[in-house]
Amino acid sequence: MINYRSILVVAYDLEKSKKALNDVENILKENSVSYEVYGAHKNHSFDLILVIGGDGSMLSAAKEFSSLDCPFLGINLGKVGFMADLDYENLEAGLMEVLTGTNITEEKEALECNYNGKKYTAFNEIVLHTQKSYKLMQFEVRVNGDFVYRKRADGLIISTSNGSTAYSLSAGGPIISPSVHAFVITSLNPLSLSARPLIISSESKIEVKLTKTPPKTESYIIIDGNEEIEIKENLKDFTVTKSKQSFCLLHPKDHDFFETCRDKLHWSLSKDEK
């Protein structure tokens, strides 16, 4: 029995996803599953968003469709696949297993950035950065009203557990298990030998104040790597909290987060050990 009867199939990169999209459509038609394809869809109510691509496509879909309050499933055509993890090589069997309810659900927390009276939602991370990456900025961080530190660095990353395997990881941040409700605060190339990432509860309120920037250099708040908000000269404070928005991911029944880490990040001597 199919648990999801109304599906939106999303393929942002049609050139790369053409064959996979055709395969998905054939599988859905053969099993009499009602679906529409993104860009040609007329309906605005679905019970599953099926994304063809990589984790970047999953982030874009989450940003666009998380308000529909339905789960997301990703078919991985990218290189990593922490979010889009349905194996294309075994597409039909894997897809039908998930659609008949043989799956694992995972709720993903999101960040809310409040700046200049506007709210922005990030599913991976919020980054503070200068226009020129080789120019240091100075900022202060407070958590729940308590002063944490003042630092000089290239920037600052505040990430969700989902984003802990993305930009934050490349900056030396820790990997947070998906079951842990936490955010990570990581300085980018800090001018300090003792600087370390900080893990805090996702219920925390983070306040950031930009206290010094290089002359004639703009600074930005960057949302999930694709939305830039320029920081105004007379308004250099912003806050970050847990967003009311979230999104639900579906995984195949044999999904194992740590196996994904071993496979994608090559952090074990053997990927096959159990």
Secondary structure, DSSP 8 states (H G I E B T S, - for coil): --S--EEEEE-S-HHHHHHHHHHHHHHHHHTT-EEEETTT------SEEEEEE-HHHHHHHHHHHGGG---EEEEE-SS--SS--EEGGGHHHHHHHHHTT-EEEEEEEEEEEEETTEEEEESSEEEEEESSTTS-EEEEEEETTEEEEEEEESEEEEE-TGGGGTHHHHTT-----TTS-EEEEEEES-S-SS---EEEETT--EEEEEEE--TT--EEEEETTTEEEE-BTTB-EEEEEEEEEEEEEEEETT--HHHHHHHHH--SS-SS--
